[in-house]
Amino acid sequence: RRVRGLLAYSHMKKSNNNVTVALLIFLQIGLIMFVFLYSRSTLEHLKTQVKDLTSSISEIKNTEDETRIPLVRVAEEGNEKTYQESFKVREIPDTRSPPCPDFTYDYDLPKASIIIPFHNESDWIISRTINSILNKTPPHLLEEIIIVDDLDPKNLDLVLKIDPKVKVIHNAKREGLIRSKIIGADAAQGSVLIFLEGHCECNKGWIEPLLQAIKDDPTVIAIPEVDVILDSDYEYQKPGVARGGFGLDLVYKWIDLTPEDAANYPNKYIRMPCMSGGLFAIATKSWNVLGKYDEQMEIWGGENLELSIRAWTCGYKLLIVPCSHVGHVFRVGWFPYTWGDLGHWDTILKNNARLVSVWFDQFQDLFLFSRYPRAKEIDIGDLTERKNLRKRLQCKSFQWYIENIYPELKKEEGVAELMVSDV
């Protein structure tokens, strides 16, 4: 019995030792895991601190290197506000496609006058537009920035006059976008006119490709690729590249590239049947010879189609320059301005009636008057000067434009039936 008792005691003691060892091992593993997790948490915290510090240093450097405008204080609606952050030239992605960043351009390119009409723009939006130009344009290529104040309700002179090259013209009365562009261009001194809008951001290397295209061929109207700035949060995005066109309703629309254009992108210019109208460059001499805009059009609408068709049929050309990128805020469903005495719809009808009456030949009823009979009731003014311009420049027919520049229009209902032979 004693032997059995000793053996039982020995077995129990051995079991207790095993439990003790197991417990010690468990405690050691737990301690190791605690140290590991704590160290990892501490390491991640340190990484976050280093990242934040690096970002802060980078932001300070970018502010010093790329932002010219100081702290600006302006009076708006009777309250003085500070807009230090919003006036900065922010970092935006370089949206140029390879090999665009590697291309080189002539140093002695023609100097540009940049024309920006505005009405009821936010002060920080137009300031960001101006500063993006100043910071992304080589000084020797910039003659001036002409801001045309189309009776803006706010006094933004403190914001606008931030550089000696910025000049401000105040319209005595509301002229609208079309006539404001003419007024700005008439005052310009540069060899090239570049029209922008008050809610744009110029991207890296934006101006050289446009000026090179015009230097090589003064009949070119050079159009940058237009990037999208969302009107909700101002995120800068690069959309897919597309051409511009229109249908029977005369509303501008984006259309696909031709297979040839897609295959050669971005190494070759892209023919544009119709431009959106807000952003483009043209030789000053060409602008004047070609007849500027139609001064009797109101506010905006239709002037982009009119200039596009006039350019192509009168010996000029519209080309997208893929290595030039400018961002544009696309407003969705709202306009921060009024449309004058005619109102929105009648303004568009008047402008389109002037457009088709001068340039559309036998197609004018199909595109406008039979679709919108009210257009016949609106006083569209005298067309003599514009018709004489077409005759003086010996411009081709609208059918020629369809056949040679925009053959996609043949697919629109009724167009093919109006085509005649030997035109």
C-alpha positions, 0 to 999 in steps of 0.5 A: 500500500505504501508503494502504491501511495508513493506512486500515486503521490509521485503521479499527482506531483508530476501532473501538478508540475505539468500544469505549472509549466503549461501555465508558465508557457501560456503566460510567456506567450501572452506577454510576448503577444502583448509586447508585439501588439503594443510595439506594432501599435506604437510603430503605426502611431510613429508612422502616422506622425512621420507621415503627417510631419512629411505632409506638413513640410511638403505643404509648406514647401509647395506654398512657398514655391508655387503660391504667389498670392499672399493672405488676401482680405476682401469685403463681401456682402458687408462682412470682411472675411479671410480666405487664406486657404481657398486662394492657394494654388492647390496641387492637382494631378498632372493629367497629360498622357505619355509621352506629352511630358517629354515633348519640347517646344520652341522658346520663342513662341508668340505671347498670349493675352488671356481673356476671362469674362466673369459675372457673379463668380465666387472670389476664391474661384476666380482667384484660383483661376488667375493664380493657376495661370500665373503659376503654370505659365512661363512669364515670357509667354504671358503678355497679360491676363484681361479680366472682363467684369460683366457687371459683377455684383461684388467688388473684387478688384482686390482679388483680381489685381494681384499681379501687374499683368492682370488688367480689369475692364469693367463693363458699363452695362451687362453685355453677356459672355459673347460681347464681353469676350469681344471687349476683352479681345479688342483690348488685348496686346498679345499675338495670340488670344486665349479665352478661358472662363472664371472657373478654370484651373490650368495644368502643368505645361498647358500653354506651350502646346497651344502656342506651338500649334498656332505658331506652326499654323496660324489658321489653327484654333487650338483647343486644350483637353478639358478636364472636369472639376466637380461643382460639388467638392471641386475634385479634379478629374481627367475624363475620357477624351472626346470630340465635340458635335451637335444634333438637330436640336443644336445642343452641344454634345461629346462624340467618340474619337474616330478610330484613326484619332484614337490610334494616334492619341496623344501624338497627333492633333484631333479634328474637332467638328464643334467646340464647346466654346469656353476654352480655346486659343486663336491668333489675334490676326485670325480672330479679327479676320474671321469676324470675332463673334456675332455681336448681336447674339445675346449672353451665351448660347450658339456662339460656339457652333457659329464660330466652329462652322464659320472657321471650318467653312472659311479656311480655318480649323479646330484642333484638340491639342492633347498635351494641353490640359485645363480644368473646368468647373461644370455646373450641373443644372444651375446658372449664377446669372440672369438671361436679360430681357429675353429670358433663357429660352428666347435668348437661345432661340434668337442666337440659334436663329441668327446662326442657321439663317447665315450658315445653314443654307437649305438645312435651316428649317430642319435644324430650327424653324420647323422644330421650334416655330417660335424662333420665327416670331423673335426679332433676330436683328439685321444679318447683313454684316454676317452674310457679307462676312461669309461672302467676303471670306468665300466660305464653303456651304454647310453641306460641305461642312457635313460631308468633309468635317462632320459626316456623322450629321448625315445619320440625323433624320432628314439630313441626307434627303436635303443633300444635293449633288455638285456642292 
